[in-house]
Amino acid sequence: MRDSRCVSASRINATVEEAVAAMEAGDWSTAIRKLMAAQARLAAKPDSTSGMSGLRWDRASITRLLAECRRMQTSAATASSGGIRRSAIEYEDG
């Protein structure tokens, strides 16, 4: 039987890796969603030790990554709007 701590750690790591893949693809919505999921899992999981080895989660890094992804999402949305406006043009024969 697997140790539930290992399964949870694996799941958190997998979720963060999915977030990284989304960041690399420029898919900020997915990256934010995955980082929030990892953050939620970490909120319920304490740092752990087993014998001489320990596992410490860097929760602040997840928070910083979330902020950066949100900034990039806003930047991408602003860039895609491009400031281009459509205007109706009327031609007159003169």
Protein Blocks (a to p, Z undefined) as FASTA:
>chain_A
ZZfklmmmmmmmmmmmmmmmmmmnopaklmmmmmmmmmmmmmmpccddehjbccdddfkl
mmmmmmmmmmmmmmmmmmmnnopacdddddddZZ
